[in-house]
Amino acid sequence: MSIGLRKAGIGSNNWTKDQILAGLQHFYSINKRYPTALEIDDFEYLPSSRSIQRTYGGLVALRKELIPESYSDYTQGKYRSSIAKETWYRATKYEEEFYDFLCSHFDSVAIHEHKIMRPGNISSDYYVYLDEDNGVVIDLFYAKDIHSLRGVLNIKKNRYQSLPYKTIFVLVGNDELGVDVIRKLVQRRKIPLPSNILVDSEANFKASTVHQIKKLSKYSRY
């Protein structure tokens, strides 16, 4: 049996360690890093993460054996620290840029950053007043792929669904997940999102949604 690259779904379900190693190295040659469990499921030159778990005890254990010099567990140590720093920097950068964008469309007095919303004591990214009594909640988030997007929406739905305000989740920093992809995912959910929640892409929000909000706001800048 060849120990080179092998595509998933070809031949038997029994993958050798050499074939898996070849797949991991091929992923690295493309992405300059090794895959997570979710990425393995989408990579055609590797078996499913469930298959690796069943046969070899999981991705972490197998990578420790096959590639001992790499970070075997992406949830620990320096790798987790570097990801946390990158996430914090990215979030801060986008919050500042998005605030400037909102100020170009609304009077600054109408834009409240990190307003505590109740019920739930939720610190929203922005609350934009439409008038003295009403407003729109805006929450920015990042998702690297469709799997991440699905998980983030589940978390945010549970946090925001009880708020009595229109709430808009805006995906920033990933143009590959456009508004059409987002809408298809939302439409296919087994449990629909509450009617007060809208999920939007950054591009669509800036090109379209913000103008719809401006029509309802007494603080709009035209």
N, C-alpha and C positions, 0 to 999 in steps of 0.2 A: 504494500500500500504506500502511495506517495506521501512524503512528509512535508510537501509544499503546501501552497494555498489550496483551500478547499471551500467551495461554496455551500452554504446551508441549504438543506433540502436535497442534496445530491448524495446518493449512496445510502449506506446504513446510518443509523443514529449514533453509532459508536465513534466518537472523535478521540484520536490519540492526543497525548500531550504535545507531541511535535507539531501536529496540525493546529492545535490551539495556539501554541507559541508562534507559529508562522502567521496566524491571523492577528494576534496581538501586535506583532512587529510590523505587520502591514498597516494596521490602524495607526501605529506610532509614526510610521513614515509619512502618513497623510496629515496627521493632526499634531505631531510633535509632542504627544503625550499618550498615555494609555487610557483605554475606555473605562467608563463607569459601567455598572450593571445594566442600566437603562440603555446605554449606547450599544452595548453588546447585542441586545435584542434587535437593534436596527441595522447591525453591520452584517453584510451578507457573507463575510468570510469567517464568521464565528458561530458556534452553536448558541442556543438560548442560555440565558443566565440560569434558568431553572434546570437545564440539562447539566450545566457545570456544577450546580449545587448538588444535584442528585448523584453525580458520578465522582466528583472530586472534593466535595465538601464546601464548595463556594468559590467565588472569584478571589477573595482575599487570600485564602489558603493556597490556591493554585498559583497566584502571582508570586507569593512568597517563595514558592518552590522553583518556578520557571524563571522569574526575573527578580532575584533577591535584592538587586541594587536599586530597584524602583520603589516608589511609595506604594506598598501593597494595599493600604486602606486609606481611601480618600477622606475619611471622617476623623482622622487623628493627626496629631503632631503638627509639623511645619506646614504640611499641605493645607490643613484646615485653617491654620493661622493666616497663611497667605491669601486664601480664598476670602476669609473674613475681612482682611484689610482691603482687598480689591472690591468686595461688595460694598463696604462702607464708603470708599472713595467714589464709586460709581453712583451710589444713592445720593450722596451729598452733591455731586456734580449735577445730576439731573434735577434735583430739587431746586437748586439755584437757577438753573436755566429755565425751568418750567415756571418758577415764580416770576422771572423777568418777562416771560411770554404772557402770563396772565395779566401782569401790570400794563402790558401794551394794549390790552383789550378792556380792562376794567379799572376803575379808580382804585388806587391802592388801599383805601379805607375799607373797601368791600372784600379784600382778600385776607383771610385769617389763616396763618400757617399753624399747623399742629394744634388745631382747636380740639379740645376734649368734648367728644360727642356722647350723649346719653340717650337711651340706656346703653350700658356696656362699658362706659368710661373709655371710649375709643379715641386715640389720638390720630385724627385724620391728617393727611398731608396738607390738604387745603380745604377750607370752607369758603365758598364764594357767595356772598350775600346777593340775593336778587332784589330784596327790599328789607325793611326792618324786621320782618318776621319769617322770611323764607330764604332758602339758599340751596346750594348744590354742593355735595361732598365729592372731592376728587382725591383718588388714591393712586399713586404711581407704583408700578411694580415691574420687575424684570423676569423674563422666562427665557431660558436658552433654547428650549425646544418644546414640542407639543406635549410631551410627558410632563415637563416642568409646568407648563401653562395649566394643564388639567389639575395638577396638585395645588398650585397657588390659588386657583379659583375656588377650590373646595374650602381651603383655609379662610379665604377672604369672605366667602359667602356666609360662613358660620359667624364671622365676626361682625359683619355689617348688616345682616338681613333684618335685624330688629329696628334699625334706625328709621325714623319717619321722614326721611329726606331722599330726594333723588341722589343716587350714588353712582359715580362713574369710575371704573377701574381702567387706568390707562397704561398699556404695555409700552415701556420705553426701552430704547437701546437694542432692539432687535427688529430690523426692517424685514427680515425673512418671514416673521409671523405677522402678516398684514391683516387688515380688517376682515377680508374674506375668509381667511383661515380661522380667525377668532370667531366669526359668526357661525361658521359650520360646526365648530366645536361646541359652542353654546347651544345650538339647535339640536345637537345629538345627545345632549345630557339626558340621562334617565330621570334625574330630578331637576326640573327647570330652576333657573335662577329666579329669585323674587322679582316682581314687576318693577320695583324701585331701583334695581341694579342694572347698569349697562356696562358692557366690556368693550373697550375701544382700543385701537392702535394709536400711537402717538401721531402718525401722519394724518389719520382721519380726524382725530380730535382737533388738530391745528388747522386743518383745511375746511372742516365742516361743522363738527359738533360745537366748537366754541362759539360759532356764529348763531347757532340755535339758542345757546344759553344767553347770548347778548340780547336777543330779541325779548327775553323775559326779564331782563335786569334793568333797574333804574340807574345802575352805576356803569353802564356800558360806555366805552369810548369809541366813537365812530369817526 
